[in-house]
């Protein structure tokens, strides 16, 4: 009899792959074999990044299935990705499981799927194997998506997910407030918005098949949202790599930034990173550059290779002694570095978790999806950061950037102390998260 074998499948986006890969690493450390299924496009990127900056546990096998898109099609078109996945990937996943299960000693006994890949629960049901879902986002985000139909019935959105009124809503009195203009599916493209909204409603039905739900959160982070979780849920967050060596990145890290940080004063550096999707036009990019220059503070700025990187004339020369630009950074190691003073972030849930787990205050610049909910947590609930406001042209100006940095780091409210207090609470709950995780392992192996 071989080792227990789990198939893990994330939603094909960076912020979904990394935390599920951390779960896979922990399963492997517990003696469970994992087949980790990326789309072919993302598989190539992960393998290439691994070859330069990392490795994977010997019990984890990285495999791929087609996502149905052509190689040059835009994977940032979330509507197209969601629609094509639903048509193409279920059949490909069935073929993969059938192939693996031909060897009886190697059979898949559990499918662990991203909660937004609910169709994978239907595939597991066909094979009569255990079904578990993983929530890589906040529980507040889950609460929003599972209430999508209620928002439709209550007349807050129409059948395409478009808000009928510009107002603030709360799913419960203990939850963060949300603007109807910033609901997770409210993308500018109306066709894309409709596809995402309808796929969420469909996904809500599929995910009910899950027997277990693992959540990358904790009681101290989201006490008010936990009432929305089904009874079979377990909190296993924060999912932070113990040595800062998170896996599953789409780009290799530029580790030279760690050596650069070693030469900066303690609690001095502005870390600037906006995840894998955020896009700035040229005006906004230059305003950000000028704003960082005006702070007169050292900064580490992650400027992805796919960004249009036209810096202001003379900028690189002027900031060469206190500014470091890299194409991708080992973020967990950066955020745990003593020289970091604050984190200018898009507020993806992984970045949010990593920042508060390392006691780093935030400057919030959300882009889409759950990032606006996460900003509400950071600024309103936890009070560990400030939001960056856009002007009448929808631009965050250089003076706004300069002023908010100063307010965060030298203002009357001591955001650093508040963040360290939250960090202490989160870290105190890690034992409970570990216990929940080992109970999940027992369920996989023994059915308990």
Secondary structure, 3 states (H helix, E strand, C coil): CCCCEEEEECCCCHHHHHHHHHHHHHHHHCCCEEEEEEEHHHHHHHHHHHHHHCCCCCCEEEEEECCCCCCCCCCCCHHHHHHHHHHHHHHHHHHHHHHHCCCHHHCCCEEEEECCCCHHHHHHHHHCCEEEEEECCCHHHHHHHHCHHHHHHCCCECCCCCECCCCEECCCCCCCCEEHHHCCCCCCCHHHHHHHHHHHHHHHHHHHHCCEEEECCCCCCCCCCHHHCCCCEEECCCCCCCCCCCCCCCCCCCCHHHHHHHCCCCCCEEEEECCCCCCCCHHHHHHHHHHHHHCCCCEEEECCCCCCCCCCCCHHHHCCCCEEEECCCCHHHHHCCCCEEEEEECCCHHHHHHHHHCCCEEEECCCCCCHHHHHHHHHHHCCCEEECCCCCCCCCCHHHHHHHHHHHHHCCCCHHHHHHHHHHHHHHCHHHHHHHHHHHHHHHHHCC
